[in-house]
């Protein structure tokens, strides 16, 4: 549109500072990924508190601690991870091995190997399932290697285990719809992976310290530092932890030490802000990010209140052990359902120049679509404006 108003946004320049660019009102909004750029303002306020100095002679060895099962895990990051879970109260770390990966995707692949590569392989690939709507990349991550050890078998609700071994992936809070999940396939030779990427106070109430044999977490959705590519697994069984470490050693010979040092520093600053009394509210990351998420969800619900196009899933209030209050679930994604007359929600959004991710990718009907709530402020505001315009257009019969 000629003469359309422009919104300013900022992008990193080559020297690490931010340069200003513009976002047109008719720009395509790429909201199909969970890139957590909404958290940038908090870390900008932290100034140099998260700075680290790495000399040319530092961190040169492959090894961090040869006595540890995960021998490439820097001790300071292992301690920071334990402290983080202690501060938040979202997971038990006692009697667990911490296995580090280049993001939780790397760890997921390592787990598939560790859980399906015994001394005597199964006569056919082990089925991997997750209850629909499931994370859209599970099938792709499972099928990409065409492994003879495991295969994607779809929706856990429709899986017939028939005495065969299987792996169930439980994503809670669930991506895409934000619901709390438990395993639905019970008994037999099943093993369960709990993916807790979003089990942090900005997204949901922390109702208990998760205490499962295998639990996955990621820095990207906790602090927003997706570019550092740090994920970790809390694993009770030493044999599984060792097999995971073997996989990571073969596939990448460990995880970047520079990323580990930065992650440890960021987590330490986050924990300091949560534990110290009398600090400004903006220095408590989870309070800052939860308030920001709450404002965004309020804007979205107000925009759709009179909508003839979309409905949203309603989440119950739950008591949060971290905040001590009853809180709403504020998912990282809007799980939109189109009303009657719109058969493909994602295609409808594309007509508004909004790129989401359609329901088929999550194992459900295309009347659903997922849109990220984690973008920068100007992109989110454009998203809301376009929904309002679309709603008014439908209401007026256009």
N, C-alpha and C positions, 0 to 999 in steps of 0.2 A: 504494500500500500504506500503510495507516494505521500510524503509528509506525515507518516505515522510517528507518534511520539516515541522517543528512545529512552530506555532505562540504562543506567550505568551499571557495569559490573567490573570486577577486577580479576586479572589473570596474572600468574607468576611470570616474571621476566627472567632473562638468563642469569642475572646476578642475585636472584632470590627475592627481590622486592616485588611489589605488585603494581602492575600497570593498569590503567583504566581503558576499558573498551565499552561498547554499547550493545544493548540488546533491544532489537526492534520489536514492536508489538506484533509483528507478523513473522518473527523468527520461529523456527521449529524448536520446540522445547523437548529435549531428550531426557525424559524422566523414566526411562526403562531400566536403568541400573540403580544400585543403591550407593552411589558415590556420596559419602557423608560430608560434603563441603559445608553444610549448615553450621558445623562446629568450629569453623575457622575463626570467627570473632572472639570466642573465648580464649583460644590459644594466642591470638594477637594481643589480647590484654595481658597475657602472662609475660610479655616482653622477653627478656633474656633468661627467665627462670628455667627454661627447658633446654638452654644451650648446652652443648657438650663439646669438649675439646678432644680431638683424636689426632695424635701425632703420627708421623710417617712410620715410626717403629712399633706402633701399638697394634695389637690384635692380628698379628701376622700368621699365627699358627692355625691349623685346622681345629686343634683341640682347645677345649675350655676346661674340662674336668674329666680326666680319664677314668676316674673312679665312679662317675655317674653313668647310669644307663644311657641317658641322652648326653653323650660326651661332648657335644658341641653347644650345649646350653650354658651361657654365661651365668655364673653363680648369682651375680647381682640382679639379673632378670628373673631367675628362679625365685629369689627372695622377694622381689617386687610383685610377682604374680601371686604368691602366697599372701602377701600383705594386702593386695587389692581385694582378693576374695574374702579375707578376714574383715576388711573395712565394709564391704558391700553386704556380706553375709549371704551370697548367692550360691556358694559351692563349698563342699568339704574338700580340704586339701590334705588332711592327715592320711598317712599310709597310701599316698598316691605318688606315682611317678609322673613328672612333668615331661612331656615330649613336645619339642618345639618344631614348628613347620613354617614354610613360607606361605603364611595365611592358612586358614582352616581348610581350604580346598586341597592343599598339599597333604595335610593331615588326614583328610577323608580318604584320599587315594592310599595313603600308608595303612590306614585301618582296614580297607578292603583287602589289601594284601595280607596283613597280619591275621585277619580273621578267616581267611580262606586258603592259606598255604601251609597246611600241616604236613607232617612227614608222608602221610598217605593221602593224596588228593582225592576229593570226591569224584565219583564217576561222571558227574555232570556239573556245570557251573552252579554255584550257590545263588539262589534268588535274593535280590535286594529290593525291598519294598518300602514305601512311605505312604501315609494316609493322605488322600487328596482333599483339598488342594495342597500339593507338595511343592517344595522349592524347585523351580523350573530347571535348575542346572543339575539336579541329582541324576536324571537319566543320561544327560550328556557326559557327566564326569564318569559314570559307570560304563558307558558304552564306547567311549573314545578309544580305549586301548584294545577293544575286541578281545578281552581276556578270556582264557579258558577256565579261570578260577571263579568268576562271578558274572552275573547278568542282571539287567534291570527287569523287574517283574511287575512294576506298576503299583496300583493302589493297594495299600495294606488291607483295606476293608474287604476287598474282593479276592484276596489271596487265599488259595487252598494249600496249606502247608503239607498235608498228606504225609506227615512223618519225615519230610525232607528237611535238611538244614536250610536256614534262611537268615538274613540280616534285615532288621527293621531299623529305619532311620526316623527318629523322633525329633522334630524341629519345634522347640518351644521357648518363647512365643513363636508361633508359626509364621514363616514367610511363605505365602503372602498375606494371610488374613489376621495375624496377630493373636490368634487363640492359643490357649495353653493346651498342650497335648500330652498324652500318655501313650504307651505302647498298646496296640489293638490286637496284634497277633500274639497269642499266648501259648506257652507250652512247647513241647517238642525240642528240636535242636536249634532253637532260635537264639540269636545274639542281637543286642540292641545298642545302637549308637545314639547318644543324646547330643543333639546339636543345639547349643545354648548361645548362639551368636548374638541374640537380642535379649538375653536375660540380664538386663541392666536397668537401673532405676529410671532412666529417662524414657524408657519404653513401656515399662510394666511394673506392677507391684512385685517386690521381692517377698514371696510368701513363705519360703523356707530355703535352707541351704541344701541345694541339690546333692544327692548322695548316691550316685550311680557308678557302675564299674567303668564306664567309658563316657567322658564328657568333653565336648569341643567348645572352645572359645576363640575369639578373634579380637585383636586390637582395633581393627577398622571400625567395628560397630560399637565398641566400648568408648574409645576416645576420639574416633574420627580419623585416625592416622592410617588410612588405607594404603597409602604409598609406601609405608614401611614394610608391609607384607609380613606381619608377625601374627601367628596363631599358635595356640597351645592346646594340648590334650591333657586331661587329668585321667590317669589310667591306673586301675588297681592291680591288675595282673602284670607281673614283671615280664613274663614271657611275651605277652602282647606288646608291651612297651619296647622290648628289645627288638621284636620283629618290625615294629614301626620305625625304630631308629635305623635298622638295617636298610629298610626301603628308602628312607630319606638320605642316608649315606650314599647309597647306590645312585639315586636319582639326582642329587644335588650336592653331595659331600657336605651336608650341614646347612646352616642358615647364617646369613650375613651377620658378622659380629657388630658392624657399624649400626645396623638396624636394631640389634639387641640392646646396645648401649643407649641408643636414643629412646627405645621403648621403656627401658628401665627408668630413665630420667623422667619421661612423661608420666609414667605410672606413679613415680614417687611424688611429683608435684601434685598430681590428682589426689593422692591419698593424704598429703599434707593439708590440702584445702578442705577435705572432708573431716579431718580429725581435729584441726586447730579451732579453738573457740574464739569468737569475736572477729573473725575475718569478714570482709565484705561479701555479700551474697554472690557476687560475680566470681569470687575465687573458689567457690564450691562448684566444680564442674557439673555434677549431677543435678544440682539445683538449677544452675544456669540452663543446661540443656533440656531439663524437664519443663521448665517454664517456657522455653522457646517452642518445644513440641506442643505444649498445651495451647499456646497462642495460635499455632498453625492449624491444629485440629479444630479449634473454635471457629477460625475463619472458614475452613472447609465445610463444616457442618452448617454454618450460617449461609454459605453460598448455595448449599444444596437443600436448604430447608423447604423451599417452595419448588424444588426441582421436578420437572416432568421427564427428566432424563435418567437420573441415577438414584440409587439407594446405597446406604452404607451399613455395614455390620455394626451392631451395638454390643459393646463390651461391658461386663459388670464391673462395679467397683469392688476392690479387694483391699484388705489391710496389708500395708507394706511394712516389713520389719525394718527397712532402711530409713524410711521417713517417719515411721511411727503413726502414720495416718492412713485413712481409707483413700485410695487413689484410683483414678481411671487408667485404663490401658490406652497408651498413645503409640500405636504401631508405627514402624518406620515406613510403612506403605499404606496408601489408601486402596482398599480392595473394593472397587466400584462394581456395582451390578446395574446393568441397563434395564430400564423399565420396558414394558410391552411395546413392541413396534420397532425396537432397535435390536437386531439379531447379533451384531458383532460389535462389542463394546470398544475394542481396540481400534477398529476401522472408524468408528464414530469419533473417537478421540483424534485420530489422524486428520479428520476433517477440520479439527480445531487447531491443527499443527502441534499436537501433543503426542509424543511417542511414548506409549506405555508398553506393557507386555500383556498379551491376550491370555484368556483363560485356558485355552488348549495347552499352552506350555506348562500349565500347572495341573493338568489332568482333569480339567472340568470344562463346562460349557463356555463357548465364546461370548456369552452375554456378560461375562466377568472380565475385568482387566485390572492390572496392578499398576499403580503410579507411585513413584518415589516421593516421599515427604522430606527427603534429606538434602535437597538441592540448596543452592545459594538463595538469599532472600529475594532478589529481583526475579529469579526464575520461578520461585514459588508464587510470588505475587502475580506474575503473568498467568500462571496456571489458574489461580483463583479467578482472575478477571475473565479469562476465556470460558470458564465454567458458568459464570454469571451471565455472560453474553449468550451462551448456548441455551441456558435455561430460559432467558427472556425470549429468545427467538422461538423456541418450541412453544412457550406459553402463548405467544402472539400468533401462532399458526404458521410461522415461516419455516 
